[in-house]
Amino acid sequence: MSTPSPELLAALDLRDDQYSTTEADRDDHSRDWATAPREAVAPDVVVWPESTGDVSAVLAAATEHGVPVTPFAAATGLEGNAVPVHGGVSLDMTRMDSVLEIRPEDRQIDVEPGLLGSEINEALERYGLFFPPLPTSGDIATIGGMLATNASGKQTVKYGKVGDWVMELEVVLADGSVVEVGTRATKTSSGYNLRDLIVGSEGTLAVVTRATLALAGRPEQQRAGRVVFDSFETAATAAADIVRSGVDVAALELIDSLAAAMANAYLDGTLPEKPMAFLEFHANHGVDEEIDFCRTILDRYDPLDVEFGDGSAQDDLWEARRELADATRAYYSDRESTAPGDLAVPLSRYPDLVEYIHALSDERDLPIPCFGHAGDGNIHFDVFADPADEEEWARGVETYETIVREAVRMGGTATGEHGVGRGKRKFMLDEHGESGVRAMRAIKDALDPDGILNPGKILPDVADGR
Ligand SMILES: Cc1cc2nc3c(=O)[nH]c(=O)nc-3n(C[C@H](O)[C@H](O)[C@H](O)COP(=O)(O)OP(=O)(O)OC[C@H]3O[C@@H](n4cnc5c(N)ncnc54)[C@H](O)[C@@H]3O)c2cc1C
Protein backbone atom coordinates (compact mmCIF):
# COMPACT_ATOMS: atom_id res chain seq x y z
CA MET A 1 0.00 0.00 0.00
CA SER A 2 1.22 3.50 -0.75
CA THR A 3 1.09 6.68 1.30
CA PRO A 4 -1.12 9.59 0.16
CA SER A 5 0.65 11.64 -2.52
CA PRO A 6 0.12 15.41 -2.96
CA GLU A 7 -1.82 14.49 -6.15
CA LEU A 8 -4.24 12.40 -4.09
CA LEU A 9 -4.86 15.25 -1.66
CA ALA A 10 -5.32 17.68 -4.57
CA ALA A 11 -7.82 15.28 -6.17
CA LEU A 12 -9.95 15.34 -3.02
CA ASP A 13 -10.93 18.99 -3.41
CA LEU A 14 -10.91 19.58 0.37
CA ARG A 15 -10.52 22.95 2.08
CA ASP A 16 -7.19 23.49 3.87
CA ASP A 17 -8.86 23.06 7.27
CA GLN A 18 -10.20 19.63 6.28
CA TYR A 19 -6.88 17.83 6.29
CA SER A 20 -3.61 17.92 8.17
CA THR A 21 -0.19 16.34 8.03
CA THR A 22 1.14 18.04 11.18
CA GLU A 23 2.87 15.83 13.70
CA ALA A 24 0.44 16.87 16.45
CA ASP A 25 -2.66 15.87 14.46
CA ARG A 26 -1.08 12.65 13.22
CA ASP A 27 -0.04 11.81 16.77
CA ASP A 28 -3.59 12.48 18.07
CA HIS A 29 -4.86 9.89 15.59
CA SER A 30 -2.22 7.24 16.32
CA ARG A 31 -3.90 5.54 19.29
CA ASP A 32 -7.11 4.85 21.14
CA TRP A 33 -7.91 4.71 24.87
CA ALA A 34 -6.01 1.49 25.58
CA THR A 35 -3.10 1.84 23.13
CA ALA A 36 0.27 1.72 24.89
CA PRO A 37 2.68 4.38 23.52
CA ARG A 38 4.89 1.62 22.05
CA GLU A 39 1.89 0.39 20.00
CA ALA A 40 0.80 3.75 18.52
CA VAL A 41 0.93 4.11 14.72
CA ALA A 42 0.43 7.53 13.13
CA PRO A 43 -1.47 8.01 9.86
CA ASP A 44 0.21 9.92 7.02
CA VAL A 45 -2.65 12.39 6.88
CA VAL A 46 -5.80 13.19 8.88
CA VAL A 47 -8.93 14.10 6.89
CA TRP A 48 -12.11 15.61 8.42
CA PRO A 49 -15.07 14.94 6.06
CA GLU A 50 -18.15 17.12 6.55
CA SER A 51 -20.61 15.33 4.26
CA THR A 52 -21.36 11.98 2.67
CA GLY A 53 -19.96 13.47 -0.55
CA ASP A 54 -16.61 14.14 1.19
CA VAL A 55 -16.44 10.56 2.48
CA SER A 56 -17.30 9.19 -0.95
CA ALA A 57 -14.61 11.31 -2.65
CA VAL A 58 -11.94 10.25 -0.13
CA LEU A 59 -12.74 6.54 -0.50
CA ALA A 60 -12.95 6.63 -4.31
CA ALA A 61 -9.59 8.40 -4.53
CA ALA A 62 -8.00 6.15 -1.90
CA THR A 63 -9.11 3.02 -3.76
CA GLU A 64 -7.76 4.43 -7.01
CA HIS A 65 -4.38 5.19 -5.40
CA GLY A 66 -4.28 2.08 -3.15
CA VAL A 67 -4.10 4.14 0.06
CA PRO A 68 -5.46 2.72 3.36
CA VAL A 69 -8.30 4.62 5.07
CA THR A 70 -9.14 4.04 8.75
CA PRO A 71 -12.31 5.61 10.15
CA PHE A 72 -11.64 7.39 13.45
CA ALA A 73 -14.12 8.89 15.91
CA ALA A 74 -13.72 9.59 19.65
CA ALA A 75 -10.88 7.06 20.08
CA THR A 76 -12.41 5.48 23.18
CA GLY A 77 -11.98 2.03 21.59
CA LEU A 78 -10.14 -0.54 23.71
CA GLU A 79 -8.72 -2.89 21.06
CA GLY A 80 -6.79 -0.48 18.83
CA ASN A 81 -9.82 -0.57 16.51
CA ALA A 82 -9.19 2.92 15.06
CA VAL A 83 -5.36 2.79 15.03
CA PRO A 84 -4.19 3.13 11.40
CA VAL A 85 -1.72 0.25 11.56
CA HIS A 86 -0.83 0.58 7.85
CA GLY A 87 -0.66 4.39 7.86
CA GLY A 88 -2.52 6.22 5.08
CA VAL A 89 -5.60 8.33 5.86
CA SER A 90 -7.21 8.64 9.28
CA LEU A 91 -10.80 9.57 8.41
CA ASP A 92 -11.95 11.60 11.42
CA MET A 93 -15.77 11.47 11.46
CA THR A 94 -16.33 13.84 14.40
CA ARG A 95 -17.37 16.88 12.33
CA MET A 96 -20.38 14.95 11.01
CA ASP A 97 -22.23 15.31 14.30
CA SER A 98 -25.77 16.61 13.60
CA VAL A 99 -29.17 15.39 14.67
CA LEU A 100 -30.90 15.28 11.26
CA GLU A 101 -34.50 14.48 12.18
CA ILE A 102 -36.55 13.22 15.15
CA ARG A 103 -39.82 11.39 14.38
CA PRO A 104 -41.47 10.88 17.80
CA GLU A 105 -44.56 9.35 16.15
CA ASP A 106 -42.35 6.49 14.84
CA ARG A 107 -39.96 6.57 17.81
CA GLN A 108 -37.02 7.13 15.44
CA ILE A 109 -34.11 9.52 15.12
CA ASP A 110 -31.77 10.17 12.17
CA VAL A 111 -28.24 11.14 13.18
CA GLU A 112 -24.81 11.67 11.70
CA PRO A 113 -22.14 9.28 13.02
CA GLY A 114 -19.97 11.79 14.93
CA LEU A 115 -22.66 12.57 17.51
CA LEU A 116 -21.89 11.46 21.09
CA GLY A 117 -24.32 8.96 22.63
CA SER A 118 -25.28 11.36 25.43
CA GLU A 119 -26.04 14.09 22.85
CA ILE A 120 -28.64 11.78 21.29
CA ASN A 121 -30.39 11.45 24.64
CA GLU A 122 -30.18 15.19 25.31
CA ALA A 123 -31.93 15.86 21.97
CA LEU A 124 -34.66 13.36 22.89
CA GLU A 125 -35.39 14.58 26.42
CA ARG A 126 -38.26 16.90 25.46
CA TYR A 127 -40.04 14.03 23.68
CA GLY A 128 -39.87 11.69 26.69
CA LEU A 129 -37.81 9.27 24.58
CA PHE A 130 -34.33 7.81 24.88
CA PHE A 131 -31.81 5.57 23.09
CA PRO A 132 -31.39 2.74 25.64
CA PRO A 133 -28.37 0.60 24.66
CA LEU A 134 -25.59 3.15 25.30
CA PRO A 135 -22.29 1.75 26.60
CA THR A 136 -20.81 2.99 29.87
CA SER A 137 -18.75 5.31 27.67
CA GLY A 138 -21.93 6.79 26.13
CA ASP A 139 -20.96 10.36 27.02
CA ILE A 140 -17.47 10.14 25.46
CA ALA A 141 -18.03 7.79 22.47
CA THR A 142 -19.76 8.51 19.14
CA ILE A 143 -22.70 6.63 17.68
CA GLY A 144 -20.54 5.79 14.62
CA GLY A 145 -17.93 4.11 16.83
CA MET A 146 -20.67 2.29 18.76
CA LEU A 147 -22.30 1.00 15.57
CA ALA A 148 -18.94 -0.08 14.23
CA THR A 149 -18.15 -2.12 17.35
CA ASN A 150 -21.75 -3.20 18.13
CA ALA A 151 -21.23 -1.68 21.56
CA SER A 152 -23.44 -2.42 24.51
CA GLY A 153 -23.59 -1.40 28.11
CA LYS A 154 -24.92 -2.01 31.56
CA GLN A 155 -28.53 -2.00 30.34
CA THR A 156 -28.04 -4.73 27.73
CA VAL A 157 -29.72 -7.26 30.00
CA LYS A 158 -33.04 -5.42 29.43
CA TYR A 159 -32.56 -3.50 26.20
CA GLY A 160 -30.02 -5.38 24.08
CA LYS A 161 -27.04 -4.08 22.08
CA VAL A 162 -26.62 -0.92 19.97
CA GLY A 163 -27.07 -3.06 16.84
CA ASP A 164 -30.53 -4.14 18.03
CA TRP A 165 -31.70 -0.50 17.78
CA VAL A 166 -30.33 0.28 14.29
CA MET A 167 -32.99 0.47 11.59
CA GLU A 168 -31.35 1.99 8.53
CA LEU A 169 -27.84 3.11 7.66
CA GLU A 170 -26.35 5.19 4.89
CA VAL A 171 -22.88 3.83 4.22
CA VAL A 172 -20.07 4.52 1.77
CA LEU A 173 -18.27 1.51 0.32
CA ALA A 174 -14.56 1.36 -0.47
CA ASP A 175 -15.11 2.38 -4.11
CA GLY A 176 -16.98 5.52 -3.00
CA SER A 177 -20.49 4.28 -3.82
CA VAL A 178 -23.23 5.29 -1.38
CA VAL A 179 -25.67 2.59 -0.24
CA GLU A 180 -28.69 2.58 2.08
CA VAL A 181 -29.01 -0.64 4.08
CA GLY A 182 -31.88 -1.72 6.33
CA THR A 183 -35.29 -0.07 6.52
CA ARG A 184 -37.35 2.32 8.64
CA ALA A 185 -40.09 -0.33 8.82
CA THR A 186 -40.23 -2.33 12.05
CA LYS A 187 -39.74 -5.63 10.20
CA THR A 188 -38.43 -6.81 6.86
CA SER A 189 -37.63 -10.04 5.03
CA SER A 190 -36.06 -8.31 2.09
CA GLY A 191 -32.79 -9.75 0.86
CA TYR A 192 -29.45 -10.19 2.59
CA ASN A 193 -29.22 -8.30 5.88
CA LEU A 194 -26.46 -5.86 4.93
CA ARG A 195 -27.32 -3.59 7.86
CA ASP A 196 -26.34 -6.22 10.42
CA LEU A 197 -23.24 -7.03 8.40
CA ILE A 198 -22.05 -3.42 8.68
CA VAL A 199 -22.87 -3.25 12.42
CA GLY A 200 -19.80 -4.54 14.25
CA SER A 201 -17.57 -4.49 11.14
CA GLU A 202 -15.27 -1.86 12.74
CA GLY A 203 -14.88 0.26 9.63
CA THR A 204 -13.45 -2.64 7.61
CA LEU A 205 -16.41 -2.94 5.18
CA ALA A 206 -17.87 0.57 4.87
CA VAL A 207 -18.00 4.02 6.47
CA VAL A 208 -21.31 4.90 8.17
CA THR A 209 -22.48 8.42 7.26
CA ARG A 210 -26.05 8.40 8.62
CA ALA A 211 -28.05 6.20 10.99
CA THR A 212 -31.74 5.80 11.72
CA LEU A 213 -32.11 4.55 15.29
CA ALA A 214 -35.14 3.15 17.11
CA LEU A 215 -36.07 4.71 20.47
CA ALA A 216 -37.89 3.80 23.67
CA GLY A 217 -40.07 5.79 26.07
CA ARG A 218 -38.35 6.98 29.23
CA PRO A 219 -39.43 4.80 32.17
CA GLU A 220 -41.62 6.49 34.81
CA GLN A 221 -39.94 4.66 37.68
CA GLN A 222 -36.25 3.98 38.33
CA ARG A 223 -34.53 2.40 41.29
CA ALA A 224 -30.97 1.26 41.96
CA GLY A 225 -29.51 -1.24 44.36
CA ARG A 226 -26.23 -2.56 45.75
CA VAL A 227 -25.76 -6.00 47.29
CA VAL A 228 -22.65 -7.21 49.14
CA PHE A 229 -21.72 -10.90 49.05
CA ASP A 230 -19.20 -13.03 50.84
CA SER A 231 -17.71 -14.58 47.69
CA PHE A 232 -17.66 -13.60 44.03
CA GLU A 233 -18.70 -17.07 42.95
CA THR A 234 -21.86 -16.72 45.11
CA ALA A 235 -22.49 -13.27 43.64
CA ALA A 236 -22.12 -14.64 40.09
CA THR A 237 -24.46 -17.55 40.82
CA ALA A 238 -27.03 -15.16 42.32
CA ALA A 239 -26.77 -12.88 39.25
CA ALA A 240 -27.40 -15.80 36.90
CA ASP A 241 -30.37 -16.89 39.05
CA ILE A 242 -31.89 -13.37 38.98
CA VAL A 243 -31.84 -13.28 35.17
CA ARG A 244 -32.97 -16.89 34.76
CA SER A 245 -35.89 -16.31 37.14
CA GLY A 246 -37.17 -13.53 34.88
CA VAL A 247 -36.65 -10.54 37.19
CA ASP A 248 -37.14 -7.46 34.99
CA VAL A 249 -33.76 -5.95 35.79
CA ALA A 250 -32.38 -3.09 33.64
CA ALA A 251 -28.77 -3.46 34.76
CA LEU A 252 -26.93 -6.09 36.77
CA GLU A 253 -23.23 -5.58 37.32
CA LEU A 254 -20.69 -7.37 39.51
CA ILE A 255 -17.32 -6.41 40.90
CA ASP A 256 -14.96 -8.65 42.88
CA SER A 257 -13.19 -7.74 46.12
CA LEU A 258 -9.99 -6.56 44.40
CA ALA A 259 -12.03 -4.28 42.12
CA ALA A 260 -13.88 -2.98 45.23
CA ALA A 261 -10.51 -2.19 46.86
CA MET A 262 -9.42 -0.35 43.70
CA ALA A 263 -12.65 1.71 43.70
CA ASN A 264 -12.15 2.57 47.37
CA ALA A 265 -8.56 3.65 46.79
CA TYR A 266 -9.57 5.84 43.82
CA LEU A 267 -12.62 7.41 45.50
CA ASP A 268 -11.21 7.50 49.01
CA GLY A 269 -14.27 5.40 49.81
CA THR A 270 -15.36 3.23 52.71
CA LEU A 271 -17.24 0.44 50.91
CA PRO A 272 -16.67 -3.10 52.19
CA GLU A 273 -13.88 -4.64 50.11
CA LYS A 274 -16.13 -7.53 49.21
CA PRO A 275 -17.76 -8.74 45.99
CA MET A 276 -20.77 -6.58 45.11
CA ALA A 277 -23.69 -6.58 42.70
CA PHE A 278 -25.11 -3.32 41.36
CA LEU A 279 -28.69 -3.37 40.11
CA GLU A 280 -31.00 -0.99 38.28
CA PHE A 281 -34.73 -1.30 37.66
CA HIS A 282 -36.85 0.56 35.07
CA ALA A 283 -40.65 0.33 34.91
CA ASN A 284 -43.73 2.40 34.25
CA HIS A 285 -45.51 0.81 37.22
CA GLY A 286 -44.87 -1.85 39.85
CA VAL A 287 -41.14 -1.26 40.28
CA ASP A 288 -41.28 -1.94 44.04
CA GLU A 289 -43.01 -5.30 43.46
CA GLU A 290 -40.21 -6.21 41.03
CA ILE A 291 -37.61 -5.35 43.67
CA ASP A 292 -39.48 -7.51 46.21
CA PHE A 293 -39.33 -10.40 43.73
CA CYS A 294 -35.60 -9.80 43.29
CA ARG A 295 -35.10 -9.81 47.09
CA THR A 296 -36.67 -13.28 47.35
CA ILE A 297 -34.01 -14.60 44.98
CA LEU A 298 -31.17 -12.70 46.67
CA ASP A 299 -32.20 -14.19 50.04
CA ARG A 300 -31.24 -17.66 48.75
CA TYR A 301 -27.58 -16.51 48.67
CA ASP A 302 -27.30 -14.96 52.16
CA PRO A 303 -26.08 -11.50 51.07
CA LEU A 304 -24.15 -9.54 53.71
CA ASP A 305 -25.93 -6.28 52.86
CA VAL A 306 -28.75 -5.18 50.52
CA GLU A 307 -29.60 -1.53 49.79
CA PHE A 308 -32.07 -0.02 47.31
CA GLY A 309 -32.74 3.61 46.60
CA ASP A 310 -34.08 6.16 44.12
CA GLY A 311 -33.22 9.73 43.11
CA SER A 312 -29.77 10.87 44.20
CA ALA A 313 -29.28 7.69 46.28
CA GLN A 314 -29.06 5.81 42.95
CA ASP A 315 -25.91 7.71 41.99
CA ASP A 316 -24.30 7.10 45.38
CA LEU A 317 -25.04 3.37 45.25
CA TRP A 318 -23.45 3.03 41.81
CA GLU A 319 -20.45 5.33 42.24
CA ALA A 320 -17.89 2.55 42.78
CA ARG A 321 -18.97 0.72 39.61
CA ARG A 322 -19.05 3.92 37.55
CA GLU A 323 -15.47 4.93 38.34
CA LEU A 324 -13.96 1.46 37.94
CA ALA A 325 -12.31 1.94 34.53
CA ASP A 326 -10.21 4.82 35.89
CA ALA A 327 -9.80 3.21 39.32
CA THR A 328 -8.18 0.04 37.91
CA ARG A 329 -5.76 2.07 35.77
CA ALA A 330 -4.70 4.21 38.74
CA TYR A 331 -4.16 1.42 41.31
CA TYR A 332 -0.63 0.12 40.63
CA SER A 333 2.38 2.34 40.05
CA ASP A 334 4.57 -0.52 38.77
CA ARG A 335 2.03 -2.80 37.04
CA GLU A 336 -0.05 -2.40 33.89
CA SER A 337 -2.97 -4.30 32.45
CA THR A 338 -1.69 -6.62 29.70
CA ALA A 339 -4.91 -5.83 27.77
CA PRO A 340 -8.51 -4.95 28.67
CA GLY A 341 -10.35 -8.28 29.07
CA ASP A 342 -13.87 -8.41 27.62
CA LEU A 343 -15.42 -11.89 27.44
CA ALA A 344 -18.97 -13.14 27.25
CA VAL A 345 -20.17 -16.66 28.03
CA PRO A 346 -23.58 -18.30 28.34
CA LEU A 347 -25.10 -17.24 31.65
CA SER A 348 -24.86 -20.75 33.14
CA ARG A 349 -21.05 -20.71 32.62
CA TYR A 350 -20.50 -17.27 34.19
CA PRO A 351 -19.74 -18.57 37.72
CA ASP A 352 -17.39 -21.24 36.23
CA LEU A 353 -15.45 -18.62 34.27
CA VAL A 354 -15.09 -16.38 37.30
CA GLU A 355 -13.85 -19.29 39.40
CA TYR A 356 -11.40 -20.23 36.65
CA ILE A 357 -9.98 -16.68 36.51
CA HIS A 358 -9.58 -16.40 40.28
CA ALA A 359 -7.85 -19.82 40.46
CA LEU A 360 -5.48 -18.77 37.68
CA SER A 361 -4.73 -15.51 39.50
CA ASP A 362 -3.58 -17.49 42.56
CA GLU A 363 -1.69 -20.08 40.52
CA ARG A 364 0.20 -17.52 38.41
CA ASP A 365 0.66 -15.07 41.28
CA LEU A 366 -0.82 -12.16 39.31
CA PRO A 367 -3.61 -9.79 40.44
CA ILE A 368 -6.68 -10.09 38.16
CA PRO A 369 -9.63 -7.87 39.16
CA CYS A 370 -12.94 -8.98 37.60
CA PHE A 371 -16.03 -6.90 37.02
CA GLY A 372 -18.67 -6.59 34.36
CA HIS A 373 -22.14 -6.75 32.97
CA ALA A 374 -23.04 -10.02 34.70
CA GLY A 375 -26.67 -9.82 33.61
CA ASP A 376 -25.70 -10.59 30.02
CA GLY A 377 -22.76 -12.92 30.71
CA ASN A 378 -20.11 -10.25 29.95
CA ILE A 379 -17.02 -10.14 32.16
CA HIS A 380 -14.20 -7.62 32.17
CA PHE A 381 -10.85 -8.44 33.73
CA ASP A 382 -7.30 -7.09 33.77
CA VAL A 383 -4.21 -9.22 34.24
CA PHE A 384 -1.80 -6.83 35.98
CA ALA A 385 1.94 -7.38 35.45
CA ASP A 386 5.13 -5.34 35.57
CA PRO A 387 6.15 -4.37 32.00
CA ALA A 388 9.75 -3.84 33.19
CA ASP A 389 9.96 -7.48 34.34
CA GLU A 390 10.20 -9.50 31.15
CA GLU A 391 9.32 -12.84 32.72
CA GLU A 392 6.33 -11.48 34.67
CA TRP A 393 4.98 -9.59 31.66
CA ALA A 394 5.21 -12.71 29.47
CA ARG A 395 3.43 -14.68 32.22
CA GLY A 396 0.71 -12.00 32.29
CA VAL A 397 0.19 -12.06 28.52
CA GLU A 398 0.06 -15.86 28.49
CA THR A 399 -2.44 -15.83 31.39
CA TYR A 400 -4.66 -13.34 29.54
CA GLU A 401 -4.65 -15.52 26.42
CA THR A 402 -5.38 -18.67 28.44
CA ILE A 403 -8.45 -16.99 29.97
CA VAL A 404 -9.78 -15.83 26.58
CA ARG A 405 -9.37 -19.32 25.10
CA GLU A 406 -11.14 -20.88 28.10
CA ALA A 407 -14.14 -18.55 27.59
CA VAL A 408 -14.32 -19.54 23.91
CA ARG A 409 -14.07 -23.19 24.92
CA MET A 410 -17.04 -22.67 27.26
CA GLY A 411 -19.14 -21.66 24.24
CA GLY A 412 -18.49 -17.95 24.70
CA THR A 413 -16.82 -15.23 22.68
CA ALA A 414 -13.43 -13.49 22.78
CA THR A 415 -15.14 -10.09 22.82
CA GLY A 416 -18.54 -9.27 24.26
CA GLU A 417 -18.58 -5.61 23.24
CA HIS A 418 -15.20 -4.00 22.47
CA GLY A 419 -14.73 -5.65 19.07
CA VAL A 420 -11.74 -7.47 17.61
CA GLY A 421 -9.60 -4.52 16.50
CA ARG A 422 -6.03 -5.74 16.29
CA GLY A 423 -5.88 -7.11 19.86
CA LYS A 424 -8.28 -10.02 19.43
CA ARG A 425 -7.34 -11.13 15.88
CA LYS A 426 -5.28 -13.98 17.30
CA PHE A 427 -8.44 -15.58 18.73
CA MET A 428 -10.53 -15.46 15.53
CA LEU A 429 -9.53 -18.95 14.41
CA ASP A 430 -10.22 -20.37 17.91
CA GLU A 431 -13.69 -18.88 17.88
CA HIS A 432 -14.79 -19.21 14.25
CA GLY A 433 -12.59 -21.95 12.82
CA GLU A 434 -10.84 -21.82 9.45
CA SER A 435 -14.02 -22.04 7.39
CA GLY A 436 -15.69 -19.28 9.42
CA VAL A 437 -12.73 -16.94 8.95
CA ARG A 438 -12.58 -17.88 5.24
CA ALA A 439 -16.25 -16.87 4.83
CA MET A 440 -15.55 -13.53 6.55
CA ARG A 441 -12.56 -12.94 4.29
CA ALA A 442 -14.72 -13.62 1.22
CA ILE A 443 -17.14 -10.89 2.35
CA LYS A 444 -14.26 -8.48 2.95
CA ASP A 445 -12.78 -9.23 -0.49
CA ALA A 446 -16.16 -8.72 -2.19
CA LEU A 447 -16.86 -5.31 -0.63
CA ASP A 448 -13.29 -4.01 -0.42
CA PRO A 449 -11.24 -5.91 -3.03
CA ASP A 450 -8.16 -3.70 -2.62
CA GLY A 451 -8.27 -3.98 1.17
CA ILE A 452 -8.09 -0.22 1.78
CA LEU A 453 -10.63 -0.01 4.63
CA ASN A 454 -9.03 -0.29 8.09
CA PRO A 455 -6.51 -2.97 7.04
CA GLY A 456 -4.89 -5.11 9.74
CA LYS A 457 -8.10 -5.43 11.80
CA ILE A 458 -10.50 -8.26 12.64
CA LEU A 459 -9.16 -10.89 10.22
CA PRO A 460 -5.89 -12.67 11.04
CA ASP A 461 -3.03 -12.34 8.55
CA VAL A 462 -2.76 -14.86 5.74
CA ALA A 463 0.36 -16.19 4.09
CA ASP A 464 0.45 -13.53 1.36
CA GLY A 465 0.83 -10.85 4.04
CA ARG A 466 -2.64 -9.29 3.81
C1 LIG B 1 -14.09 4.35 30.17
C2 LIG B 1 -14.57 3.49 29.02
C3 LIG B 1 -15.70 2.70 29.19
C4 LIG B 1 -16.15 1.90 28.13
N1 LIG B 1 -17.29 1.18 28.30
C5 LIG B 1 -17.78 0.46 27.27
C6 LIG B 1 -19.00 -0.28 27.42
O1 LIG B 1 -19.66 -0.27 28.46
N2 LIG B 1 -19.43 -0.98 26.36
C7 LIG B 1 -18.77 -0.98 25.16
O2 LIG B 1 -19.25 -1.62 24.22
N3 LIG B 1 -17.62 -0.30 25.00
C8 LIG B 1 -17.11 0.42 26.01
N4 LIG B 1 -15.95 1.13 25.84
C9 LIG B 1 -15.24 1.07 24.53
C10 LIG B 1 -15.60 2.18 23.53
O3 LIG B 1 -16.16 3.30 24.17
C11 LIG B 1 -16.54 1.66 22.44
O4 LIG B 1 -15.87 0.68 21.67
C12 LIG B 1 -17.08 2.76 21.51
O5 LIG B 1 -18.09 2.20 20.72
C13 LIG B 1 -16.03 3.40 20.59
O6 LIG B 1 -16.58 4.60 20.04
P1 LIG B 1 -15.62 5.78 19.53
O7 LIG B 1 -16.50 6.88 19.02
O8 LIG B 1 -14.66 6.17 20.56
O9 LIG B 1 -14.91 5.07 18.29
P2 LIG B 1 -13.35 4.88 17.96
O10 LIG B 1 -12.65 4.28 19.12
O11 LIG B 1 -12.79 6.15 17.42
O12 LIG B 1 -13.46 3.80 16.79
C14 LIG B 1 -13.94 2.51 17.06
C15 LIG B 1 -14.12 1.74 15.75
O13 LIG B 1 -15.19 2.31 15.01
C16 LIG B 1 -14.77 2.59 13.66
N5 LIG B 1 -15.58 3.76 13.26
C17 LIG B 1 -15.72 4.94 13.90
N6 LIG B 1 -16.60 5.71 13.24
C18 LIG B 1 -17.01 5.02 12.15
C19 LIG B 1 -17.92 5.28 11.08
N7 LIG B 1 -18.60 6.42 10.98
N8 LIG B 1 -18.09 4.32 10.14
C20 LIG B 1 -17.43 3.12 10.21
N9 LIG B 1 -16.56 2.83 11.19
C21 LIG B 1 -16.37 3.76 12.16
C22 LIG B 1 -13.28 2.81 13.78
O14 LIG B 1 -12.61 2.56 12.57
C23 LIG B 1 -12.91 1.76 14.83
O15 LIG B 1 -12.79 0.50 14.20
C24 LIG B 1 -15.45 1.91 26.89
C25 LIG B 1 -14.33 2.70 26.73
C26 LIG B 1 -13.88 3.49 27.78
C27 LIG B 1 -12.69 4.35 27.56
The ligand as an ORCA input file, in Angstrom:
! r2SCAN-3c Opt
* xyz 0 1
  C     -14.093      4.349     30.172
  C     -14.565      3.488     29.020
  C     -15.697      2.702     29.195
  C     -16.152      1.903     28.131
  N     -17.285      1.176     28.303
  C     -17.783      0.461     27.272
  C     -18.996     -0.277     27.425
  O     -19.657     -0.265     28.458
  N     -19.427     -0.985     26.355
  C     -18.773     -0.984     25.158
  O     -19.248     -1.619     24.216
  N     -17.618     -0.302     24.997
  C     -17.113      0.423     26.007
  N     -15.948      1.125     25.837
  C     -15.237      1.066     24.534
  C     -15.598      2.184     23.530
  O     -16.162      3.305     24.175
  C     -16.543      1.662     22.445
  O     -15.874      0.677     21.669
  C     -17.080      2.758     21.507
  O     -18.091      2.196     20.723
  C     -16.033      3.398     20.592
  O     -16.576      4.596     20.043
  P     -15.622      5.781     19.529
  O     -16.496      6.883     19.020
  O     -14.657      6.168     20.558
  O     -14.908      5.070     18.289
  P     -13.349      4.881     17.964
  O     -12.649      4.276     19.122
  O     -12.793      6.145     17.419
  O     -13.465      3.805     16.786
  C     -13.939      2.513     17.065
  C     -14.125      1.735     15.755
  O     -15.187      2.307     15.013
  C     -14.766      2.590     13.665
  N     -15.581      3.756     13.255
  C     -15.724      4.938     13.899
  N     -16.599      5.714     13.237
  C     -17.013      5.016     12.147
  C     -17.920      5.275     11.075
  N     -18.603      6.424     10.984
  N     -18.093      4.319     10.138
  C     -17.428      3.122     10.212
  N     -16.565      2.834     11.192
  C     -16.375      3.760     12.161
  C     -13.276      2.812     13.785
  O     -12.606      2.561     12.569
  C     -12.913      1.761     14.828
  O     -12.785      0.497     14.205
  C     -15.450      1.906     26.885
  C     -14.326      2.701     26.731
  C     -13.880      3.487     27.782
  C     -12.690      4.355     27.563
*
